[in-house]
């Protein structure tokens, strides 16, 4: 079992969701996030005062998958989020020690579904 966490541009969320649905991945958690990488933010002027904005809006997608869905999920995220420009995002894959479905008390790969 793996937890796939993707940080993507807000404008690419619908494209990523569409690509995930095509790959038969429909269970996910989506949340707003702030961060920066190579983009390093930008300068903004407000009433004549220049302000550095270091944290940019991002979307965080968390998806718990069984081993056989890892490659398809990663490929779908890349297909939906790729623009070829700095700021496309990152994908993190981590091991899940245990998953428990609260409703049925199922554990492990059965709980992921």
C-alpha positions as CSV (number, residue, x, y, z in Angstrom):
1,X,0.0,0.0,0.0
2,X,1.3,3.4,-0.9
3,X,0.3,7.0,-0.3
4,X,0.7,9.2,-3.3
5,X,0.9,12.9,-2.6
6,X,0.9,15.3,-5.6
7,X,1.5,19.1,-5.4
8,X,0.1,20.6,-8.6
9,X,-0.9,24.0,-10.1
10,X,-4.5,25.0,-9.2
11,X,-5.4,25.4,-12.9
12,X,-4.5,21.8,-13.6
13,X,-6.8,20.2,-11.0
14,X,-9.6,19.3,-13.5
15,X,-7.1,17.9,-16.0
16,X,-5.5,15.7,-13.3
17,X,-8.9,14.5,-12.0
18,X,-10.0,13.6,-15.6
19,X,-6.8,11.7,-16.1
20,X,-7.2,9.8,-12.8
21,X,-10.8,8.9,-13.6
22,X,-9.6,7.5,-17.0
23,X,-7.1,5.4,-15.0
24,X,-9.9,4.1,-12.7
25,X,-8.7,6.0,-9.7
26,X,-11.6,7.8,-8.1
27,X,-10.8,8.0,-4.4
28,X,-8.7,11.0,-3.4
29,X,-8.4,13.9,-1.0
30,X,-7.9,17.4,-2.4
31,X,-6.8,20.4,-0.4
32,X,-5.4,23.9,-0.9
33,X,-1.8,24.5,0.0
34,X,0.9,27.2,-0.2
35,X,4.5,26.6,-1.2
36,X,7.3,27.4,-3.6
37,X,10.1,25.6,-5.2
38,X,12.2,26.7,-8.1
39,X,9.6,29.4,-8.9
40,X,10.7,31.3,-5.7
41,X,7.6,33.4,-5.8
42,X,7.1,36.8,-7.4
43,X,7.1,40.5,-6.7
44,X,3.7,42.3,-6.4
45,X,3.1,46.1,-6.2
46,X,0.3,47.4,-3.9
47,X,-0.2,51.1,-3.6
48,X,3.3,51.8,-4.8
49,X,4.9,49.4,-2.3
50,X,6.7,46.3,-3.8
51,X,6.1,43.2,-1.8
52,X,7.7,39.8,-2.3
53,X,5.3,36.9,-2.4
54,X,7.2,33.7,-1.6
55,X,4.4,31.3,-1.1
56,X,2.3,30.4,-4.2
57,X,-1.1,28.7,-4.3
58,X,-0.9,25.0,-5.0
59,X,-3.3,22.0,-4.8
60,X,-2.4,18.9,-2.8
61,X,-3.9,15.6,-3.8
62,X,-3.5,12.6,-1.5
63,X,-4.4,9.1,-2.9
64,X,-4.0,5.8,-1.0
65,X,-3.6,3.0,-3.5
66,X,-2.7,-0.7,-3.6
67,X,0.6,-1.7,-5.2
68,X,-1.0,-2.5,-8.6
69,X,-2.3,1.0,-9.0
70,X,0.8,3.0,-8.2
71,X,2.3,3.2,-11.7
72,X,-1.1,4.0,-13.3
73,X,-1.9,6.7,-10.7
74,X,1.5,8.4,-11.1
75,X,1.2,8.3,-14.9
76,X,-2.3,9.8,-14.8
77,X,-1.1,12.7,-12.5
78,X,1.8,13.4,-14.8
79,X,-0.4,13.3,-17.9
80,X,-2.9,15.8,-16.3
81,X,-0.4,18.2,-14.6
82,X,2.4,18.4,-17.2
83,X,2.9,21.7,-18.9
84,X,6.7,21.6,-19.3
85,X,7.2,24.8,-17.2
86,X,8.7,25.4,-13.8
87,X,6.0,24.9,-11.2
88,X,4.3,21.8,-12.6
89,X,4.7,20.2,-9.2
90,X,6.0,17.2,-7.5
91,X,4.8,13.6,-6.6
92,X,5.7,11.9,-3.4
93,X,5.2,8.2,-2.8
94,X,5.4,6.9,0.7
95,X,4.7,3.5,2.3
96,X,1.5,3.0,4.3
97,X,2.0,0.9,7.3
98,X,-1.7,0.3,7.9
99,X,-5.1,1.5,6.6
100,X,-8.4,0.9,8.5
101,X,-11.8,1.6,7.1
102,X,-13.8,3.1,10.0
103,X,-17.3,1.9,8.8
104,X,-16.4,-1.8,8.5
105,X,-13.1,-2.1,10.4
106,X,-11.5,-3.6,7.3
107,X,-7.7,-3.4,7.3
108,X,-5.0,-3.2,4.7
109,X,-5.6,-3.4,1.0
110,X,-9.3,-4.2,1.6
111,X,-9.7,-0.9,3.4
112,X,-8.3,1.0,0.4
113,X,-10.7,-0.7,-2.0
